[in-house]
Amino acid sequence: MRTWLTDRFGLAVPLVGAPMVGVGAGRLAAAVSAAGALGVLGVPPAAPTPWVAEQAAVAGEGGRPYGIGLMAWALPGNPAQLDAVLAARPPLAAVSFGPYAGYVDELRQAGITVVTQAGTTDEARAAEQAGVDVVVARGAEAGGHGRNDVGTLPLLESVLDAVRIPVLAAGGISTARGLAAVLAAGAAGAWVGTAFLGCTETTIPQEATERVLQAGETDTSYGRVFDVAQRLGWPPEYGGRAIRNAFFDRWVGHEAELASDDDARAALDAARRDADYDTAYVYAGQGVGMIRERRTAADVVAAFGAAEELLTRFTN
């Protein structure tokens, strides 16, 4: 399974562990990288510089390539995060969801491979014009934040035709079958988050893990409820896909009212502290129905490695 991605970073499996804020810090990224894929740690929007430096050190302590993911919309309010990434010099940096183009050259000049996530073909074209090294075609099936406009397969097909830079696929890729499918289509690899949600190296509470293991493929919903309740500055075009719960059902369609409801905000904050996931959120994609047991990151990466046999079978 040799691709641009494996050659660029010396990987055994053409797979990137997506940056998942609040789920996977340096430890998970390090475990994914140690297993032969590329782990990426996600930086929370308000994270201070020492946190970024500390987690980058953890992610890179095994000597394997790793990445750091930044939220472009948050950087104007916390520019020191970019400085921390430049100081850490990870092999890869992801800057997505907002005005990222102004950061591309500085990162590349530091010798860092730059990637951004695109939810439409036009976004992918703009990414190529901005000078990124690789673009992620992120379909609507994906967990966490992004667009909900186009499914993974039609988006991937269109983006592959539209750009000349390498393309990774994201959204609903939870097993070796999914990885084999996107590689066969022409992707350089897969950008995967939900498949790692059940891993022992995550930072989420046990109660959240249980929600993940119990969820089915139809148990996620997309919207802005949790962001509006927390008064987060996510651009409105980027909602989030999470496991559906009572809080989401109460407020979906009533976001304008929610934006000024201090009681609802307090309830969500308390639920996050108390690990009450009838109110608090667990971001996950539509592939969550295939996550049925606790595994290590190494187990997950090894399972994706079976894509090689599938591809060989298809070509024989």
VEXVEX-764765 format. One record per residue (C-alpha): x, y, z. Coordinates in nm, 2 decimals. Layout:
residues N
PT        x        y        z
PT        X        Y        Z
...
end
This chain:
residues 316
PT        x        y        z
PT     0.00     0.00     0.00
PT     0.27     0.25    -0.10
PT     0.13     0.60    -0.16
PT     0.24     0.96    -0.14
PT     0.15     0.95     0.23
PT     0.35     0.64     0.32
PT     0.65     0.77     0.12
PT     0.64     1.12     0.27
PT     0.63     1.00     0.63
PT     0.77     0.65     0.62
PT     0.44     0.48     0.72
PT     0.34     0.12     0.71
PT    -0.03     0.20     0.66
PT    -0.16     0.50     0.46
PT    -0.37     0.63     0.75
PT    -0.38     0.95     0.95
PT    -0.53     0.96     1.30
PT    -0.74     1.28     1.28
PT    -0.69     1.56     1.53
PT    -0.98     1.51     1.78
PT    -0.99     1.79     2.04
PT    -1.08     1.66     2.39
PT    -1.04     1.30     2.27
PT    -0.68     1.25     2.16
PT    -0.39     1.45     2.29
PT    -0.02     1.35     2.26
PT    -0.06     1.00     2.40
PT    -0.30     0.89     2.13
PT    -0.11     1.06     1.85
PT     0.21     0.88     1.97
PT     0.04     0.54     1.98
PT    -0.11     0.58     1.63
PT     0.24     0.68     1.50
PT     0.42     0.40     1.68
PT     0.18     0.15     1.52
PT     0.28     0.26     1.17
PT     0.02     0.53     1.08
PT     0.04     0.91     1.14
PT    -0.10     1.04     1.47
PT    -0.22     1.40     1.49
PT    -0.31     1.58     1.81
PT    -0.58     1.84     1.81
PT    -0.53     2.17     1.98
PT    -0.83     2.32     2.17
PT    -0.91     2.68     2.07
PT    -0.81     2.82     2.41
PT    -0.51     2.59     2.48
PT    -0.21     2.79     2.60
PT     0.14     2.76     2.45
PT     0.28     2.53     2.72
PT     0.00     2.28     2.66
PT     0.09     2.26     2.29
PT     0.46     2.22     2.36
PT     0.39     1.95     2.62
PT     0.16     1.74     2.41
PT     0.39     1.78     2.10
PT     0.67     1.64     2.31
PT     0.46     1.34     2.41
PT     0.35     1.28     2.05
PT     0.70     1.29     1.92
PT     0.89     1.12     2.20
PT     0.90     0.79     2.02
PT     1.08     0.94     1.73
PT     0.80     0.87     1.48
PT     0.64     1.13     1.26
PT     0.33     1.30     1.40
PT     0.11     1.60     1.34
PT    -0.06     1.89     1.51
PT    -0.41     2.02     1.42
PT    -0.51     2.38     1.46
PT    -0.84     2.56     1.42
PT    -0.80     2.85     1.18
PT    -1.09     3.05     1.33
PT    -0.93     3.04     1.67
PT    -0.58     3.15     1.58
PT    -0.65     3.53     1.56
PT    -0.75     3.52     1.93
PT    -0.46     3.29     2.02
PT    -0.17     3.35     1.78
PT     0.08     3.20     2.02
PT    -0.05     2.85     1.92
PT     0.10     2.90     1.57
PT     0.43     3.00     1.73
PT     0.42     2.68     1.95
PT     0.37     2.47     1.64
PT     0.65     2.64     1.46
PT     0.87     2.58     1.76
PT     0.78     2.21     1.78
PT     0.83     2.16     1.41
PT     0.61     1.85     1.37
PT     0.64     1.68     1.03
PT     0.27     1.77     0.96
PT     0.04     2.06     1.06
PT    -0.33     2.08     0.98
PT    -0.50     2.42     0.97
PT    -0.87     2.40     0.89
PT    -1.21     2.57     0.94
PT    -1.16     2.94     0.88
PT    -0.91     3.17     0.71
PT    -0.61     2.94     0.71
PT    -0.44     3.05     0.39
PT    -0.23     3.32     0.56
PT    -0.05     3.05     0.77
PT     0.05     2.81     0.50
PT     0.37     2.98     0.38
PT     0.51     3.02     0.73
PT     0.45     2.66     0.82
PT     0.59     2.53     0.49
PT     0.90     2.76     0.52
PT     0.96     2.58     0.86
PT     0.98     2.25     0.67
PT     0.63     2.14     0.79
PT     0.39     1.96     0.56
PT     0.06     2.15     0.55
PT    -0.28     2.00     0.52
PT    -0.63     2.15     0.53
PT    -0.97     1.99     0.53
PT    -1.22     2.06     0.25
PT    -1.59     1.99     0.25
PT    -1.66     2.09    -0.11
PT    -1.47     2.07    -0.43
PT    -1.44     2.45    -0.44
PT    -1.27     2.44    -0.10
PT    -1.03     2.18    -0.23
PT    -0.94     2.40    -0.53
PT    -0.89     2.70    -0.29
PT    -0.66     2.48    -0.08
PT    -0.44     2.39    -0.37
PT    -0.42     2.76    -0.47
PT    -0.33     2.85    -0.11
PT    -0.02     2.63    -0.14
PT    -0.11     2.34     0.09
PT     0.08     2.02     0.03
PT    -0.22     1.79     0.07
PT    -0.60     1.83     0.11
PT    -0.85     1.62     0.30
PT    -1.18     1.55     0.12
PT    -1.40     1.55     0.43
PT    -1.74     1.40     0.37
PT    -2.06     1.47     0.56
PT    -2.04     1.13     0.73
PT    -1.74     1.24     0.93
PT    -1.76     1.30     1.31
PT    -1.68     1.63     1.47
PT    -1.68     1.96     1.29
PT    -1.70     2.03     0.92
PT    -1.95     2.08     0.64
PT    -2.26     1.86     0.59
PT    -2.29     1.93     0.22
PT    -2.15     1.63     0.03
PT    -2.09     1.27     0.11
PT    -1.74     1.12     0.12
PT    -1.75     0.92    -0.20
PT    -1.89     1.18    -0.44
PT    -1.67     1.45    -0.28
PT    -1.36     1.23    -0.31
PT    -1.43     1.16    -0.68
PT    -1.48     1.52    -0.76
PT    -1.18     1.65    -0.56
PT    -0.95     1.39    -0.72
PT    -1.05     1.52    -1.06
PT    -1.02     1.89    -0.96
PT    -0.68     1.91    -0.79
PT    -0.33     1.78    -0.86
PT    -0.20     1.77    -0.50
PT    -0.24     1.45    -0.30
PT    -0.58     1.39    -0.15
PT    -0.68     1.21     0.17
PT    -1.03     1.09     0.23
PT    -1.23     1.14     0.55
PT    -1.58     1.05     0.66
PT    -1.72     0.71     0.74
PT    -1.40     0.52     0.70
PT    -1.39     0.28     1.00
PT    -1.24    -0.05     0.87
PT    -1.00    -0.19     0.62
PT    -1.28    -0.21     0.36
PT    -1.32     0.17     0.38
PT    -0.95     0.23     0.35
PT    -0.93    -0.01     0.05
PT    -1.22     0.17    -0.12
PT    -1.07     0.52    -0.10
PT    -0.72     0.39    -0.21
PT    -0.88     0.22    -0.51
PT    -1.05     0.55    -0.60
PT    -0.71     0.72    -0.60
PT    -0.67     0.88    -0.25
PT    -0.33     0.88    -0.10
PT    -0.47     0.76     0.23
PT    -0.75     0.80     0.48
PT    -0.80     1.06     0.76
PT    -0.97     0.87     1.04
PT    -1.11     0.98     1.37
PT    -1.41     0.79     1.49
PT    -1.24     0.45     1.45
PT    -1.00     0.56     1.73
PT    -1.28     0.67     1.98
PT    -1.28     0.34     2.16
PT    -0.91     0.33     2.21
PT    -0.75     0.29     2.55
PT    -0.52     0.59     2.48
PT    -0.80     0.84     2.45
PT    -0.86     1.11     2.71
PT    -1.24     1.08     2.72
PT    -1.43     0.95     3.03
PT    -1.54     0.59     3.05
PT    -1.90     0.70     3.03
PT    -1.83     0.86     2.69
PT    -1.66     0.55     2.57
PT    -1.97     0.35     2.66
PT    -2.18     0.58     2.45
PT    -1.95     0.52     2.16
PT    -1.96     0.14     2.20
PT    -2.34     0.14     2.23
PT    -2.41     0.37     1.94
PT    -2.54     0.25     1.60
PT    -2.49     0.39     1.26
PT    -2.81     0.60     1.27
PT    -2.74     0.74     1.62
PT    -2.55     1.05     1.51
PT    -2.69     1.40     1.42
PT    -2.54     1.71     1.27
PT    -2.59     2.06     1.39
PT    -2.46     2.36     1.58
PT    -2.65     2.30     1.91
PT    -2.34     2.23     2.13
PT    -2.13     2.51     1.98
PT    -2.41     2.77     2.03
PT    -2.48     2.66     2.38
PT    -2.11     2.71     2.47
PT    -2.08     3.04     2.28
PT    -1.80     2.90     2.07
PT    -1.68     3.10     1.77
PT    -1.71     2.83     1.51
PT    -1.80     2.97     1.17
PT    -2.17     2.88     1.11
PT    -2.09     2.67     0.80
PT    -1.91     2.42     1.02
PT    -2.15     2.24     1.24
PT    -2.06     1.92     1.42
PT    -2.17     1.55     1.40
PT    -2.22     1.39     1.74
PT    -2.40     1.11     1.91
PT    -2.76     1.23     1.94
PT    -2.89     1.29     2.29
PT    -3.17     1.46     2.48
PT    -3.00     1.81     2.49
PT    -2.96     1.81     2.11
PT    -3.32     1.70     2.05
PT    -3.44     1.98     2.29
PT    -3.25     2.26     2.11
PT    -3.21     2.16     1.75
PT    -3.41     2.42     1.55
PT    -3.41     2.66     1.84
PT    -3.05     2.78     1.82
PT    -3.14     3.15     1.83
PT    -3.31     3.10     2.16
PT    -3.03     2.88     2.29
PT    -2.77     3.14     2.22
PT    -2.90     3.36     2.51
PT    -3.01     3.08     2.75
PT    -2.77     3.09     3.04
PT    -2.94     2.81     3.21
PT    -2.89     2.58     2.92
PT    -2.52     2.68     2.90
PT    -2.48     2.61     3.27
PT    -2.65     2.27     3.23
PT    -2.42     2.17     2.95
PT    -2.11     2.28     3.14
PT    -2.22     2.08     3.45
PT    -2.30     1.78     3.23
PT    -1.95     1.79     3.08
PT    -1.80     1.80     3.43
PT    -2.02     1.52     3.55
PT    -1.99     1.30     3.24
PT    -2.37     1.31     3.19
PT    -2.40     1.23     2.82
PT    -2.77     1.27     2.80
PT    -2.67     1.64     2.79
PT    -2.30     1.65     2.72
PT    -2.17     1.56     2.37
PT    -1.96     1.29     2.22
PT    -1.86     1.39     1.86
PT    -1.86     1.08     1.63
PT    -1.92     1.00     1.27
PT    -2.16     0.76     1.10
PT    -1.90     0.48     1.12
PT    -1.95     0.47     1.50
PT    -2.18     0.17     1.46
PT    -1.87    -0.04     1.38
PT    -1.69     0.05     1.70
PT    -1.79    -0.23     1.94
PT    -1.50    -0.29     2.18
PT    -1.21    -0.13     2.36
PT    -0.89    -0.17     2.16
PT    -0.55    -0.01     2.15
PT    -0.45     0.23     1.88
PT    -0.21    -0.04     1.76
PT    -0.49    -0.29     1.72
PT    -0.69    -0.03     1.52
PT    -0.40     0.05     1.28
PT    -0.33    -0.32     1.24
PT    -0.69    -0.39     1.14
PT    -0.67    -0.11     0.88
PT    -0.36    -0.29     0.74
PT    -0.58    -0.57     0.61
PT    -0.68    -0.33     0.33
PT    -0.37    -0.45     0.15
PT    -0.51    -0.80     0.12
PT    -0.84    -0.66     0.00
PT    -0.68    -0.46    -0.27
PT    -0.47    -0.76    -0.38
PT    -0.79    -0.97    -0.40
PT    -0.96    -0.71    -0.61
PT    -0.68    -0.70    -0.86
PT    -0.63    -1.07    -0.90
end
